[in-house]
Amino acid sequence: MRIPKQNRDLWRFVLRRDLKSLSLWAVWVLLWGGGALAYNANHTTYPPERQILGWRLALWILAGATVGFFLFRLSRVFFQRTRSGVLISSGLSRDYAPSQDPGKGRLSYDYRLNKVLHLRRPNGKRLRVRIEEKPGSYVYYREGDRLVRLHGLPYPLNLDAREEQGTLCVACGCVHKTKVPLCVSCGLSLIDVELLREKDGE
């Protein structure tokens, strides 16, 4: 299952994210490697134990490249493929009603970063999907619904979403109460869930 052809701007969004991560990693490695080489060149007159020579220099550069790989989330670029499953638990924050906070309107509370959605895949295995919670996430992601996270996109779509659950922007996580063609927050197009339902049923 892929991003629908109608959402070409989302293809470009994924490409920009991947190229940004790769570019930052390349700059990091160049700076790290350049620093290690400069240190090695400037300490040639020091005793051998103070120098970074041969395999030690290679290990330093390799260590920097490895740290950068995780720092700039290159694992997402290479290993994050389309995944789908049924939501079994989420731990997303709820909204509280005005009756719980007299004198104030409807507010939200306890929105924290990096919430984890636990999915059960068709083969029975469990899958963890980490997202940054947004207002409306608790209503949109309901236990028992089928979710699909398309390759390169931060937020999974709900294939069983009903009209009252709203429409999700897979790029920024904004939930729209009414059906609109473009996200009011980031301006990217919204995916028609009906198209993915048809593909999922094939």
N, C-alpha and C positions, 0 to 999 in steps of 0.2 A: 504494500500500500504506500503510495507516494502523495506528495502535495499535488492537488488538482492543477491541471494546466491553466485553469482560469485564474489561479493565484500566482501569476508570474512574479509579482513583487515579493512574495514570500520566498520564492526560489532565490531571488537576489539578496534577500535579507539573510538567508542561511549562508550564502556564498560570502557575503561581507563579514559575517561573524567568523567563519572559518579562516578567511584570509587575514583578518585582524589578529586572531590567535596565533596563526603561523608567523605573521610578521613580527609580532611582539616576541615570540619565542626566538626567532632568528636574531633579532637585535640583542636579546638577552644573552644568547650564546656567543655572539660576536664580542660583546662587551666583557663577558666573563672570560672567554678565551684570550682576548686581547690583554686583559688584566693579568692573567696567569703568565702569558708569554712575556709581558713587560716586567713582571716581578722576577721571572727567571733570568731575563737579560740583564737586569740591574743588580743581580746578586751573584754574578759569575766569580767575583773575587772573594766571596764568603766561603767559609769551610763547606765541604760537601753536604753536611747535615742541614745546612741552612738553604740549600738550593733545591729547586724543584726540577729534577732531571728525568729524562726518559719516561718510564712508565708512570712515575708520580705525576708528571705534567699532564700526561694523557688521562689519568684518573681524575685529576682536578677538573679538566675540561668536560669529561664525561659526566662527572657529578653535577656540574653546572647545567649541562643539557638536560639531565634527568630531572633536576629540581624545576627547571623551566617548563618541562613537559607537563608537570602537574600544576605548577603555578598558573600557567596560561590555559589550563584545561584542554590540552590537546587530545586527551583521551576521549573527549566528547566528539572531536572532529573525526577520529578514526574508528571509534567503537560504538558510538551511540546510533543504533539503527532503530527503525520503526518497531515499536513494541506495543502489544495490546493485551488486555486482560480485564477481568472483572474486579472492580474496587471492593476490597474486603474490609479495609479500615484506613482511616486517614488522620484522625486527631486534629483536624482543622478547627480553628477558633470559631465560636458562634457569635452572633449578634445578641445584644440584650435589649429588651423592650423599655419604653419610657417608664413603665410601672416599676422597674427595678432601679430607676434613677429619677426620682420625682423632680419636676421642674425643668427637665431637659428633654430634648427630642431624641429620636432613635440614634443611637451611637454604636460604634463597634469597639471591641476591646481585644487585647491580647493577640494582636496580629504579629507574628514572629516570622523571621526569615527561615528558609530551608525546612519547610514542612515535608514530611515523607508520606507518599501515598503507597499503600500496600495493595498490589494487584495479584490476582491468581490467573496465570496464563492458561491457555487451552490444554497444555500438556500437564497441568497440575502444579507446575513449579510457581514459586512466588517471585514477584518482581517489585523492587523498590524504585519509586520515581520521586525524585527530590524537586520541589518547586518552591518559589517564593510566594507565600500566601498574599492574596489581594482581597479587598472587600468584595464579597459575593462568591468567593471560592467555596465556602461551606454549602451554599445553596446549589452551586453548579455541580460540584463533585459529590454525588450521593452513593452510599454503599449499595452494591448490587448492580450498579450501572456498568456498561462496557466502556472502557477508556482506550484510546489509541494515541500514542505519542509518536508523531511523525519525525523522521530523521532530521536532526538539526534544529528542531523547534523546541523552545523552552517549556511550553505548556501542553499537556495532553487534552485531546478533545473527548467529549462525552458523546458516544454514539447513541445513547438512549435519552439524551437531554430532551426535556419537554419544554414547551413554550414558556412556562412560568419560571424555568431555570435560567433563561436568558441565552445570550449568544456570547461565546468566548473569543477573545483575540489570542491566538496561539503564540504571538510574539511578545506581548507585554503583560498578558494575564488579565486584562480589563474585561469585566463581565458587563454586557449591555442588556438592559431589561427589555428593550425592543429590538427587532431585527433590522439591522442597518448594513449597508454594503461595506463601509469602511469603519475602522476603529476610531472612536472619538479621541482617544488618548495618543496613539502613535501614528495614525493615518494609514496603516496597512490594511489590506483587504481581509475580510473574514471568510473563513472556509465554510462552504455549505455542507453541513453535516449529512444531508441526504445523499450526497455523492459518495461519501465514505461508507454510509450504511449499505449502499448498493455494492460497493467493492468488497465490503466485509462479508456480504452474503454470497459472493461468488464462490 
